[in-house]
């Protein structure tokens, strides 16, 4: 089987029997879509284990950091037993486990905003939502003592991506056994690497959605107060480059968007109408969260093609060559709007007309309010809602969607094999 790019052929047989030693799983930021990623991982990890490609590194941003920590806590178990406890966490999450009701906190937030506007000393607004419930959940959702044992025993390494509130650089907190040096800072992106015993504060910082969630203070290793950090997705939502810098010789990318996307534009329905706020914000989020991932995966694929073409078979992996083909596998929905439409459909189905809507408003005013604010009516309606739709029905549906997409990625692949990819998607007969 061949994949072609720019006239160059890349033979899939070159990686059909590859047995990488250092497999990294890279998990993108996703908000409430993290249930989808957990569903993917519940199918993916047993298939990797069966192929002798057990991941040695979990790298995550935002919801991806949550999933990385949850799976690091169960890394001592057989892969077939790891999925259910993680899925149970996502199935049990509700809006009230993430932030306090904005119906109840909105007045206080408005008051602080007014105080900041008129210059009252010490009054500042750091977020629109109060995430006190999420802080509580972060401490008990994962067994942090088991995370520590699994890292110290060398069963896994864990890296969590954040954004520095001081200088806006990406900071990757790396938790691994031994005293190996971390990669040097990469000023081209820019990325800094820091050793850490990853805990709740690091994960909360990685998931601190700008404006919506407050920044999180992360203490230093010597116990000093440390600095303030924001969601790692501000600069690096899919941390492929840190995985490679930390020594991965194969990477699996789990995201809630397709890794290869030839048509990233949003087709806005109704040419006579301008894009509304919902459409515009989705465009901005695509540029910040998705387009860079697509660019990075395409760059890796193109570099693989060049390395494979420049070296005789096997030479790319010889010590001292300075270059190597890095097989990868990317799993995500087939289209960008998949999970947004799923969220919109579930929200719409549960309204039940005017009377049903009033009853639901009485039972769950927060979700009703968020749905109305973030639902939208454009071609990507529901995209914004899906990031904050911590709803049991959406969680279950997105988990099953993730499981289906992971199964599809391995369809027709014998047990004990991984459908590693070298270059871009197939452009001709296989």
C-alpha positions as CSV (number, residue, x, y, z in Angstrom):
1,X,0.0,0.0,0.0
2,X,1.3,3.5,-0.8
3,X,0.5,7.0,0.2
4,X,1.6,9.8,-2.1
5,X,2.4,13.4,-1.6
6,X,3.8,15.8,-4.2
7,X,4.7,12.9,-6.5
8,X,6.7,11.0,-3.8
9,X,5.5,7.6,-2.8
10,X,5.7,6.3,0.7
11,X,5.3,2.6,1.2
12,X,3.1,1.6,4.2
13,X,5.0,-1.6,4.3
14,X,7.9,0.4,5.7
15,X,5.9,0.8,9.0
16,X,3.6,-2.2,8.8
17,X,5.8,-4.2,11.2
18,X,7.3,-1.3,13.1
19,X,7.8,-1.9,16.8
20,X,8.4,1.5,18.4
21,X,10.0,1.6,21.9
22,X,8.7,5.0,23.1
23,X,5.1,5.5,22.1
24,X,3.4,8.8,23.2
25,X,-0.3,9.4,23.3
26,X,-1.0,13.1,22.7
27,X,-4.5,14.2,23.9
28,X,-5.8,17.6,22.7
29,X,-7.8,20.1,24.7
30,X,-11.5,19.7,24.4
31,X,-13.6,21.0,27.4
32,X,-16.7,18.8,27.8
33,X,-15.7,17.0,24.7
34,X,-13.2,15.1,26.9
35,X,-15.7,12.3,27.1
36,X,-15.2,11.7,23.4
37,X,-11.4,11.4,23.9
38,X,-11.9,9.0,26.9
39,X,-14.1,6.9,24.6
40,X,-11.4,6.8,22.0
41,X,-8.7,5.8,24.6
42,X,-10.9,3.0,26.0
43,X,-10.6,1.2,22.6
44,X,-7.2,2.5,21.6
45,X,-5.1,1.5,24.6
46,X,-6.0,-2.2,24.5
47,X,-5.2,-2.3,20.8
48,X,-1.8,-0.7,21.4
49,X,-1.1,-3.2,24.2
50,X,-2.0,-6.1,22.0
51,X,0.5,-4.8,19.5
52,X,3.3,-4.4,22.0
53,X,3.1,-0.6,21.7
54,X,2.2,0.3,25.3
55,X,2.5,4.1,25.6
56,X,5.3,5.3,27.8
57,X,4.3,8.9,27.8
58,X,0.9,10.7,28.1
59,X,0.8,14.3,27.0
60,X,-2.3,16.4,27.4
61,X,-3.7,19.9,27.2
62,X,-6.8,21.0,29.1
63,X,-9.4,18.2,29.0
64,X,-6.6,16.2,27.4
65,X,-4.5,16.8,30.6
66,X,-7.5,15.5,32.7
67,X,-7.6,12.3,30.6
68,X,-3.8,11.9,30.7
69,X,-3.9,12.1,34.5
70,X,-6.9,9.8,34.8
71,X,-5.2,7.2,32.6
72,X,-1.8,7.7,34.4
73,X,-3.7,6.7,37.6
74,X,-4.7,3.3,36.1
75,X,-1.5,2.6,34.2
76,X,-0.7,-0.3,36.5
77,X,-3.8,-2.2,35.3
78,X,-4.2,-4.2,32.1
79,X,-5.3,-1.9,29.2
80,X,-8.6,-3.7,28.9
81,X,-9.4,-2.7,32.5
82,X,-8.3,1.0,32.3
83,X,-11.2,2.4,30.3
84,X,-14.2,1.9,32.6
85,X,-13.0,3.8,35.7
86,X,-12.1,6.8,33.4
87,X,-15.4,6.6,31.5
88,X,-17.2,6.5,34.8
89,X,-15.6,9.8,35.8
90,X,-16.9,11.5,32.6
91,X,-20.3,9.8,32.8
92,X,-20.7,11.2,36.3
93,X,-19.8,14.8,35.5
94,X,-22.5,17.4,35.6
95,X,-22.4,21.2,35.2
96,X,-22.6,21.5,39.0
97,X,-19.3,19.5,39.3
98,X,-17.5,22.0,37.1
99,X,-18.7,25.5,38.1
100,X,-21.2,27.1,40.4
101,X,-24.5,28.3,38.9
102,X,-24.0,31.5,37.0
103,X,-27.6,32.3,37.9
104,X,-26.4,32.5,41.5
105,X,-22.9,34.0,41.0
106,X,-23.7,36.4,38.1
107,X,-24.7,39.3,40.4
108,X,-21.5,39.1,42.3
109,X,-19.4,38.9,39.1
110,X,-21.3,41.9,37.7
111,X,-20.6,43.8,40.9
112,X,-16.9,43.1,40.8
113,X,-16.8,44.1,37.1
114,X,-18.5,47.4,38.0
115,X,-16.0,47.9,40.8
116,X,-13.1,47.3,38.5
117,X,-14.5,49.7,35.9
118,X,-14.7,52.5,38.5
119,X,-11.3,51.7,39.9
120,X,-12.0,50.4,43.4
121,X,-8.6,49.2,44.7
122,X,-8.2,45.4,44.9
123,X,-11.4,44.6,43.0
124,X,-10.7,42.6,39.8
125,X,-12.6,40.1,37.7
126,X,-10.5,37.1,36.8
127,X,-13.2,34.9,35.3
128,X,-16.9,34.7,34.5
129,X,-17.5,31.4,36.2
130,X,-16.7,30.2,39.7
131,X,-14.9,26.8,39.4
132,X,-14.8,25.9,43.0
133,X,-16.6,22.6,42.3
134,X,-14.0,21.6,39.7
135,X,-11.2,22.2,42.2
136,X,-12.9,19.8,44.6
137,X,-13.4,17.2,41.9
138,X,-9.8,17.4,40.7
139,X,-8.6,16.2,44.0
140,X,-10.7,13.0,44.1
141,X,-11.4,12.1,40.4
142,X,-7.9,10.7,40.0
143,X,-6.0,8.6,42.6
144,X,-3.0,10.9,42.8
145,X,-1.0,8.6,45.1
146,X,-1.4,5.9,42.4
147,X,-0.3,8.4,39.7
148,X,2.9,8.9,41.8
149,X,3.6,5.2,42.2
150,X,3.0,4.5,38.5
151,X,5.4,7.3,37.4
152,X,8.0,6.4,40.0
153,X,7.8,2.7,38.9
154,X,8.3,3.7,35.3
155,X,5.0,2.5,34.1
156,X,4.2,5.8,32.5
157,X,5.4,9.4,32.2
158,X,3.0,12.3,32.3
159,X,3.3,15.8,30.7
160,X,0.7,18.6,31.2
161,X,0.6,21.7,29.0
162,X,-0.2,25.1,30.4
163,X,0.2,28.7,29.3
164,X,2.1,31.1,31.6
165,X,0.1,34.1,32.8
166,X,3.4,36.0,33.1
167,X,4.9,35.9,29.6
168,X,2.3,33.9,27.6
169,X,4.8,31.1,26.8
170,X,3.7,27.4,26.7
171,X,5.0,25.6,29.9
172,X,5.0,21.8,29.9
173,X,5.2,20.3,33.3
174,X,6.9,16.9,33.0
175,X,6.6,14.1,35.5
176,X,8.8,11.1,34.8
177,X,11.0,8.7,36.7
178,X,14.8,9.2,36.9
179,X,16.8,12.4,36.6
180,X,17.0,12.7,32.8
181,X,17.5,16.2,31.5
182,X,14.4,17.9,30.0
183,X,14.5,19.3,26.5
184,X,15.8,22.9,26.2
185,X,13.4,25.7,25.7
186,X,12.1,26.1,22.2
187,X,11.9,29.8,21.4
188,X,10.4,29.2,18.0
189,X,7.0,28.3,19.4
190,X,7.8,29.2,22.4
191,X,7.8,26.2,24.8
192,X,9.5,25.7,28.2
193,X,9.8,22.4,30.0
194,X,9.8,22.1,33.8
195,X,10.1,19.1,36.1
196,X,7.1,18.5,38.4
197,X,5.2,16.0,40.4
198,X,2.0,16.6,38.5
199,X,-1.0,17.0,40.7
200,X,-4.4,18.7,40.8
201,X,-3.0,22.3,40.4
202,X,-1.2,21.4,37.2
203,X,-4.3,19.8,35.6
204,X,-6.6,22.6,36.8
205,X,-4.2,25.2,35.3
206,X,-4.1,23.3,32.0
207,X,-7.9,23.3,31.9
208,X,-8.3,27.0,32.9
209,X,-10.4,28.1,29.9
210,X,-9.5,31.8,29.4
211,X,-12.1,34.3,30.5
212,X,-14.6,31.6,31.5
213,X,-12.4,29.9,34.2
214,X,-10.0,31.7,36.6
215,X,-6.2,31.3,36.3
216,X,-4.6,28.8,38.6
217,X,-1.5,29.3,40.8
218,X,1.0,26.4,40.4
219,X,3.6,26.1,43.2
220,X,7.2,25.4,42.4
221,X,9.0,22.2,43.3
222,X,10.6,23.8,46.3
223,X,7.2,24.8,47.7
224,X,7.4,28.5,46.7
225,X,4.1,30.1,45.6
226,X,5.0,29.8,42.0
227,X,3.1,31.6,39.1
228,X,-0.3,31.8,37.5
229,X,-1.2,29.7,34.6
230,X,-4.0,29.4,32.0
231,X,-5.3,26.8,29.6
232,X,-2.5,25.2,27.6
233,X,-4.7,25.5,24.5
234,X,-4.1,29.2,24.3
235,X,-0.9,28.4,22.4
236,X,-0.6,24.6,22.1
237,X,-3.9,22.7,22.1
238,X,-2.5,19.5,20.6
239,X,1.0,19.0,22.1
240,X,2.7,17.0,19.3
241,X,6.0,18.9,19.5
242,X,6.5,18.3,23.2
243,X,5.9,14.6,22.7
244,X,8.6,14.4,20.1
245,X,11.0,16.6,22.2
246,X,10.5,14.2,25.1
247,X,11.8,11.3,23.0
248,X,8.7,9.6,21.4
249,X,9.6,7.5,18.4
250,X,5.9,7.1,17.5
251,X,2.8,9.2,18.4
252,X,-0.9,8.6,18.7
253,X,-3.0,11.8,18.5
254,X,-6.4,11.9,20.0
255,X,-8.5,15.0,19.2
256,X,-12.0,16.1,18.7
257,X,-11.4,17.3,15.2
258,X,-9.9,15.6,12.2
259,X,-6.1,15.7,12.0
260,X,-6.1,16.2,8.2
261,X,-8.6,18.7,6.9
262,X,-8.5,19.8,3.3
263,X,-11.5,22.2,3.7
264,X,-11.1,24.1,7.1
265,X,-13.5,26.9,6.2
266,X,-17.0,27.2,7.7
267,X,-19.8,27.3,5.1
268,X,-22.1,29.9,6.5
269,X,-25.8,29.4,5.6
270,X,-27.6,32.4,4.2
271,X,-25.4,34.7,2.2
272,X,-27.6,37.7,2.9
273,X,-26.8,37.5,6.6
274,X,-23.5,38.4,8.2
275,X,-21.9,35.8,10.4
276,X,-23.3,36.0,14.0
277,X,-21.2,36.1,17.1
278,X,-21.4,32.3,17.5
279,X,-20.1,31.7,13.9
280,X,-17.3,34.3,14.4
281,X,-16.1,32.8,17.7
282,X,-16.1,29.3,16.2
283,X,-13.9,30.6,13.4
284,X,-11.5,32.1,16.0
285,X,-11.5,28.8,17.9
286,X,-10.8,26.8,14.8
287,X,-7.8,29.0,14.0
288,X,-6.5,28.7,17.6
289,X,-7.3,25.1,18.5
290,X,-7.6,23.2,15.2
291,X,-5.6,24.8,12.4
292,X,-2.3,24.5,14.3
293,X,-2.9,20.8,15.0
294,X,-3.6,20.2,11.3
295,X,-0.5,22.2,10.4
296,X,1.7,20.2,12.9
297,X,0.4,16.8,11.7
298,X,0.9,17.7,8.1
299,X,4.4,18.9,8.9
300,X,5.3,15.6,10.6
301,X,3.9,13.7,7.6
302,X,5.9,15.8,5.1
303,X,9.1,15.4,7.1
304,X,8.5,11.6,7.3
305,X,8.2,11.6,3.5
306,X,11.4,13.6,3.0
307,X,13.4,11.4,5.5
308,X,12.0,8.2,4.0
309,X,13.0,9.3,0.5
310,X,16.4,10.5,1.5
311,X,17.6,7.4,3.3
312,X,17.8,3.8,2.3
313,X,15.5,1.4,4.2
314,X,16.5,1.4,7.8
315,X,19.1,4.1,7.6
316,X,16.8,6.7,9.0
317,X,16.9,4.9,12.3
318,X,20.6,4.4,12.5
319,X,22.3,6.2,15.5
320,X,23.9,9.4,14.5
321,X,21.8,10.2,11.4
322,X,20.0,13.0,13.2
323,X,16.7,12.1,11.5
324,X,14.1,9.4,11.8
325,X,10.7,8.6,10.4
326,X,8.2,8.9,13.2
327,X,5.1,6.7,12.6
328,X,1.8,8.2,13.9
329,X,-1.8,7.5,14.2
330,X,-4.4,10.2,14.4
331,X,-8.0,9.5,15.7
332,X,-10.8,12.1,15.7
333,X,-14.2,12.7,14.2
334,X,-14.5,12.7,10.4
335,X,-15.6,16.4,10.3
336,X,-15.0,19.4,12.5
337,X,-18.6,20.0,13.3
338,X,-19.4,16.4,14.4
339,X,-19.5,16.9,18.2
340,X,-21.1,20.4,17.9
341,X,-24.0,19.0,15.9
342,X,-24.3,16.1,18.4
343,X,-24.6,18.6,21.3
344,X,-27.1,20.7,19.4
345,X,-29.3,17.7,18.6
346,X,-29.3,16.6,22.2
347,X,-30.1,20.1,23.5
348,X,-32.9,20.5,20.9
349,X,-34.5,17.1,21.6
350,X,-34.7,17.8,25.3
351,X,-36.6,21.1,25.0
352,X,-40.0,19.5,24.4
353,X,-41.8,22.5,23.2
354,X,-42.7,25.6,25.2
355,X,-44.1,23.7,28.2
356,X,-41.2,21.3,28.2
357,X,-38.8,24.2,28.0
358,X,-40.3,25.9,31.0
359,X,-40.1,22.6,33.0
360,X,-36.5,22.1,32.0
361,X,-35.7,25.7,32.9
362,X,-37.1,25.1,36.4
363,X,-35.1,21.8,36.8
364,X,-31.8,23.0,35.2
365,X,-31.7,26.7,34.7
366,X,-27.9,26.7,34.2
367,X,-27.9,24.3,31.2
368,X,-30.9,26.0,29.7
369,X,-29.1,29.4,30.0
370,X,-25.9,28.1,28.5
371,X,-27.7,26.3,25.7
372,X,-29.5,29.5,24.7
373,X,-26.3,31.6,24.9
374,X,-24.0,29.1,23.1
375,X,-26.3,27.2,20.8
376,X,-26.1,29.4,17.7
377,X,-27.9,28.9,14.4
378,X,-25.1,28.8,11.9
379,X,-23.7,25.8,10.1
380,X,-21.5,24.9,13.1
381,X,-24.3,25.4,15.7
382,X,-23.7,23.7,18.9
383,X,-19.9,23.9,18.6
384,X,-19.5,26.4,21.5
385,X,-22.1,24.6,23.5
386,X,-20.3,21.3,23.2
387,X,-17.2,22.7,25.1
388,X,-19.3,23.4,28.2
389,X,-22.1,20.9,27.8
390,X,-21.4,18.8,30.9
391,X,-24.6,16.9,30.5
392,X,-24.9,13.1,31.2
393,X,-26.7,12.4,27.9
394,X,-24.1,14.3,25.8
395,X,-21.3,12.6,27.7
396,X,-22.7,9.1,27.0
397,X,-23.3,10.0,23.3
398,X,-19.8,11.5,22.8
399,X,-18.1,8.5,24.6
400,X,-19.9,6.1,22.2
401,X,-18.9,8.4,19.3
402,X,-15.3,8.2,20.3
403,X,-15.4,4.4,20.7
404,X,-16.9,4.1,17.2
405,X,-14.2,6.3,15.6
406,X,-11.5,4.3,17.4
407,X,-12.9,1.1,16.1
408,X,-13.1,2.5,12.6
409,X,-9.4,3.5,12.8
410,X,-8.6,-0.2,13.4
411,X,-11.2,-1.7,11.1
412,X,-9.6,-4.5,9.0
413,X,-6.4,-4.3,11.0
414,X,-5.4,-7.7,12.5
415,X,-5.0,-7.9,16.3
416,X,-1.4,-7.2,17.2
417,X,-1.0,-4.6,14.6
418,X,-1.3,-0.8,14.6
419,X,-2.3,1.1,11.4
420,X,0.7,3.4,11.7
421,X,0.9,6.1,9.1
422,X,4.0,7.9,7.7
423,X,2.6,10.4,5.2
424,X,-0.6,12.3,4.5
425,X,-3.8,10.5,3.8
426,X,-4.1,8.3,0.8
427,X,-4.6,10.3,-2.4
428,X,-4.9,7.3,-4.7
429,X,-5.7,3.6,-4.8
430,X,-4.3,1.6,-1.9
